[in-house]
Amino acid sequence: MEESKEIFKISKDEARARDLFEMAEERLNIIIKLIPESVSYKLLEEYYEIATQLITSIMYLEGYKTLSHVSLIQFLSKKYDLDSGEIKILENMRKFRHGTVYYGRKESGNFYINHKEEIKKIINKLINLVKKKLKDEKKQ
């Protein structure tokens, strides 16, 4: 992979990747279930956090790191089989999460409602990617 200024080559870190994967699963299985649909901006924020933990896990398994959410999504789009629509959804989730966390905006609710199924498919695709990469690491 061609490194950008914001993506750094590091030693592979399977333990950190596994920890992030487990945290993402906890969010999915515990936190998501506790948030009512009426607080859809919060659901979108949590799904985005799950996605970033999973993508970061993939990066650690491959020996990369970034502190940039933009670069995180770029990494995924360049290396993995997500279509442009899925990448666009992740980008929109990133923007909405940014608005919520830093500016207190809650306008992302309709986006979540309109894209709930696609978001869940993206999360499942990322989970399967991490599981496969962790399994492959064990074989080595």
N, C-alpha and C positions, 0 to 999 in steps of 0.2 A: 504494500500500500504506500502510495506517495504521502508523505507526512506534510500536514499543513503546519503553520506556526502554532496552532492551538491544539494539535494532536501530537503527543510525545510518545516515543518508543520507550518502553520500560520492560523489565523482566516479567514474564508471565506470572500471574498470581492466582492460582487455582483456589486457594483458601479464601481470598477476598471475593473472588467471583462467586463462590458457593455461598458465602455469607450474604452477599447482595441478593442472590437468587432466593435464598430463604426469607429474607426481609420482604422481598417483592411478593412472595407467596403469602406471607403473613398479612400484608396489606390487603391482598386480594381476598383472602379467606376470612379475615376478621373485620378490618376497618370498612371495606366496601360494603359489607353486609349490614353494618350498623348505621350507615348514612341513608336517610330517607330520600326517595326520588325527588321530593320537593326542594331539596338542597342540591340541585343538579350541578351547580358550579363547583361545589365541594367534591362531588363524585368525579367530575372532569379533572380536577386538581389531583386527586388521589390516583386516578388511572394514569395520568401523566407521570406522576412520581414512580409508579410501578414500571412504566415503560422506560424511564431513565435508569432505574436500578437494573433492569434487565439488559439494556444496551450497554451500560457500564460493565456489567458482568461479562458480556461478550468481549468487550474491549480488553478487560483484564486477562481473559483466557487467551487472547491473541497477542498480548504484550503491548497494549496501547493505553493511553490515558489522556483525558481532556477535562478541562474545567468549564468548557463552553457547551451550553446546551445546543447551540446552533451546530457546532462541530460534531456533537454526539449524533445528531440526526443525519448530518452529511456523511459521517462514517458509515452509518447503517445503510444509507441510500446507495453508496458506492460499492459496498461489499456484499450486500444480501438482496435476496429476491423479494423486495417489497415494491409494489407498483407505485406509480406517481401519485395515485389517489391516496394510498396509505401514508406515503411520506407527507403529502399535503395535510392530511388529518393530524399527523404528529406535529407538524409545524404550527397548525392552528391551535392545537392543545397547548403547545409551548407558549404561544402568544397570549392565550387566555389565562394560563397559569401565571404568567408574568404580570398581567394586569391585575389578577386577583391578589397575588402575594405582595406586590409592591405598591399597588394603587387602590386596593380595596374594591376593585370592580367585580361585579357579579353577573355581567351580561353573557357569560358563556353557557348559561343554562339551556337555551334553545339549541345551541350547537351540540351539546351532549345528547339531548333528547333526539335530535335528528340523526345523530351518528353513533348512537349507543351500540348497535350491533357491529358496525365496522370497527369501533374501538375495541370491543371484546375480541374480535377476530385478530386484530393486530397484536393484542396482548397474548393471545393463545399462540400466535405464530412466534412471538419473541420467546415465550416460555419453552416451546418446542426446540427452538434454536439453542437456547442455553442448555437444556437437557441433553441434546445431541452433542454439543461441544464438551460438556462435563463428562459424558460417557466416553467420548473419543479420548479425552485426557487420561481417563483411567486405563485405557488400553495401552497407552504409551509407556 
